[in-house]
């Protein structure tokens, strides 16, 4: 089975972005996906984006998207899937469009059924930090992570000034949600989560009565990556890669159903 998996940047269609859609330079990267799909001509493709693409510009944007896939001769189905229904404690609703070269395979394909979530975000966090282990201003806190053997950096903790800002309700529409922390199910991870957005859209947790942001490793865990995955980029790029990624568990559930359809 040859398969193309990917999508174009979602910020152009998201509730937090400016919703410029295909007029945004990031949105026009959709046509690069189509170009690659046309050049490779795989038997199957998976295209992922935010569910806001469905209703963007009163549905006209998604009509353009569908026509592009139809023009290449693909038969497809689409559905909105939430990561929390596939084993990952993150409220991440995403549009998945699965296409097949052969119509019979598209007809046989069914999206994976939801399953009960058995873990919380806290189960994916690094161990609690012991008080008194701060070595120096830029030091790493002396705590071992039993899940991955990594250390938690002091830079993840919020200063008093940042804490006041992050827990405030804000003025923009998407900031009016409850400013809650220590959620059992994480809010959808953003590629810009390292910018310390307010807690109504970002995820913050408490360790020994101190509030901190998620570490880059924790962000990757919430995207389904295990600790064998090496993170070799900066903190900012690590957050960006996690926020732009596809949840591994959702992807694997889709691939299992695709394999059933093409047998």
C-alpha positions in Angstrom: 0.0 0.0 0.0 1.4 3.4 -1.0 -0.1 6.3 1.0 0.4 10.1 1.3 -0.4 11.6 4.7 -0.4 15.3 5.5 -2.2 18.5 5.2 -1.7 22.2 4.8 -1.1 24.6 7.7 -4.4 24.9 9.7 -4.0 28.4 11.1 -5.7 29.9 8.1 -9.0 28.2 9.0 -8.8 27.9 12.8 -10.9 29.8 15.3 -7.8 31.4 16.8 -6.3 32.4 13.4 -7.5 35.2 11.2 -9.5 32.8 9.0 -8.2 34.0 5.7 -8.4 30.5 4.3 -6.9 29.9 0.9 -6.1 33.6 0.6 -3.5 33.2 3.3 -0.1 32.1 2.1 -0.2 29.2 4.5 -3.6 28.3 3.1 -2.4 28.2 -0.4 0.0 25.4 0.6 -3.0 23.2 0.1 -2.3 23.4 -3.6 1.2 22.1 -3.0 -0.4 19.1 -1.3 -2.5 18.6 -4.4 0.6 19.0 -6.6 2.5 16.3 -4.6 -0.6 14.1 -4.7 -0.8 14.4 -8.4 2.9 13.7 -8.9 3.0 10.7 -6.6 -0.5 9.3 -7.4 -0.7 7.0 -4.3 -3.4 4.5 -3.9 -4.6 6.2 -0.7 -4.2 9.6 0.9 -5.1 11.1 4.3 -5.6 14.9 4.4 -6.0 16.6 7.8 -7.0 20.1 8.8 -9.0 21.9 11.5 -12.7 21.3 11.3 -13.2 25.1 10.7 -12.3 24.3 7.1 -15.7 22.8 6.6 -17.6 26.0 7.2 -15.0 28.6 6.1 -16.4 31.1 3.7 -19.9 29.5 4.0 -18.6 26.1 2.8 -17.0 27.5 -0.4 -13.5 26.7 0.7 -14.3 23.0 1.4 -16.0 22.9 -2.0 -12.8 24.0 -3.6 -10.9 21.3 -1.6 -13.3 18.6 -2.6 -13.2 19.5 -6.3 -9.4 19.4 -6.2 -9.4 15.8 -5.0 -12.2 14.9 -7.5 -10.2 16.3 -10.4 -7.4 13.9 -9.6 -9.7 10.9 -9.8 -10.0 10.1 -6.1 -13.0 8.8 -4.3 -13.1 9.9 -0.7 -14.9 10.2 2.6 -14.5 12.8 5.4 -15.2 13.0 9.1 -14.3 15.0 12.2 -12.4 12.9 14.7 -11.4 13.9 18.2 -8.2 12.7 19.7 -9.9 12.1 23.1 -11.9 9.3 21.4 -8.8 7.4 20.3 -6.7 7.1 23.5 -5.2 10.6 23.8 -6.4 13.0 26.6 -6.6 16.0 24.3 -9.7 17.7 23.0 -8.4 17.9 19.4 -11.2 17.9 16.8 -9.7 17.6 13.3 -11.1 17.1 9.8 -9.8 13.9 8.1 -10.4 13.3 4.5 -9.4 9.8 3.3 -9.2 9.2 -0.4 -8.8 6.1 -2.6 -7.9 5.5 -6.2 -10.4 2.7 -6.4 -14.0 3.4 -5.7 -14.7 -0.1 -4.3 -12.1 0.6 -1.5 -13.7 3.9 -0.7 -17.1 2.3 -0.4 -15.6 -0.4 2.0 -13.8 2.1 4.2 -15.3 3.2 7.5 -13.9 5.6 10.0 -12.7 4.1 13.2 -15.1 3.8 16.1 -14.5 5.8 19.2 -13.1 4.1 22.2 -13.2 4.8 25.9 -10.5 7.1 27.2 -8.6 5.5 30.1 -5.9 8.1 30.9 -5.8 11.8 31.7 -3.4 14.5 30.9 -1.8 14.1 34.3 -0.8 10.5 33.4 1.4 12.0 30.7 3.1 14.6 32.8 6.6 14.4 34.2 7.1 13.5 37.9 6.4 16.1 40.5 9.3 18.4 41.3 10.7 18.2 44.8 11.0 21.5 46.6 14.5 22.8 47.3 16.0 21.3 44.2 16.5 24.6 42.3 20.3 24.7 41.7 20.7 28.1 40.1 18.9 30.7 38.0 19.3 28.8 34.8 19.8 25.4 36.3 17.8 22.3 35.6 15.7 21.1 38.5 17.0 17.9 39.9 14.2 15.7 39.1 14.2 12.5 37.0 11.3 11.7 34.8 10.5 8.0 35.3 8.6 7.9 32.1 11.5 9.0 29.9 14.5 9.8 32.0 14.6 13.5 31.1 14.9 16.5 33.4 12.4 19.3 33.8 13.8 22.7 33.2 13.0 25.7 35.4 12.1 27.7 32.3 8.7 26.0 32.1 7.5 27.6 35.4 5.6 30.9 35.2 6.8 34.1 36.9 4.3 36.0 39.0 3.8 38.5 36.2 3.2 35.8 33.6 0.9 33.9 36.0 -1.3 36.9 36.4 -1.6 37.4 32.7 -2.1 33.8 31.8 -4.9 33.3 34.3 -6.8 36.5 33.3 -9.9 36.2 31.0 -8.6 38.5 28.3 -10.6 40.6 25.8 -10.6 38.6 22.6 -13.5 36.3 21.8 -11.4 33.1 21.9 -10.1 34.0 25.4 -13.5 34.0 27.1 -13.5 30.4 28.1 -12.9 29.4 31.7 -9.3 30.0 32.8 -8.8 26.5 34.2 -5.6 24.7 34.7 -4.8 21.0 35.6 -7.4 19.8 33.2 -8.0 16.0 32.9 -8.3 16.4 29.1 -5.9 18.9 27.5 -7.1 21.7 25.3 -6.0 21.4 21.7 -2.3 22.0 21.5 -1.3 25.1 19.5 1.9 25.5 17.5 2.3 28.8 19.4 1.8 27.3 22.8 5.3 28.4 23.9 4.1 32.1 23.7 2.2 31.7 27.0 -1.3 32.3 25.8 -4.0 32.7 28.4 -5.1 29.5 30.1 -8.5 29.6 28.4 -6.7 28.4 25.2 -3.4 27.0 26.5 -2.5 24.2 29.0 -0.9 24.8 32.3 -0.4 22.4 35.2 0.6 22.7 38.9 3.7 21.0 40.3 4.3 21.5 44.0 2.0 24.5 44.1 3.8 26.2 41.2 2.2 26.7 37.8 4.1 25.8 34.7 3.5 25.3 31.0 3.8 21.8 29.4 7.3 20.7 28.6 8.1 20.0 25.0 8.3 16.3 25.8 4.8 16.4 27.4 3.4 18.2 24.4 4.7 15.4 22.2 3.2 12.8 24.5 -0.1 14.5 24.1 0.3 14.1 20.3 0.9 10.3 20.7 4.7 10.3 20.4 6.5 7.9 22.8 9.7 8.9 24.6 11.8 7.0 22.0 11.1 9.9 19.7 14.1 12.2 19.7 13.5 16.0 20.0 16.5 17.6 18.5 15.1 21.2 17.9 14.8 24.2 20.1 12.0 24.6 22.7 10.0 27.0 20.4 10.4 24.6 17.4 9.5 21.6 19.5 6.2 23.2 20.5 5.6 24.2 16.9 6.2 20.7 15.6 3.9 19.2 18.2 1.1 21.7 17.6 1.3 21.2 13.8 1.5 17.4 14.0 -1.2 14.8 13.5 -2.1 12.8 16.6 -0.3 9.4 16.2 -3.1 7.3 17.7 -5.7 8.8 15.5 -3.5 8.2 12.4 -2.9 4.6 13.4 -6.6 4.0 13.9 -7.3 5.4 10.4 -4.6 3.3 8.8 -6.0 0.1 10.4 -9.3 0.8 8.8 -7.7 1.6 5.5 -5.9 -1.7 5.5 -9.2 -3.5 6.1 -10.8 -1.6 3.2 -8.1 -2.5 0.6 -7.8 -6.2 1.5 
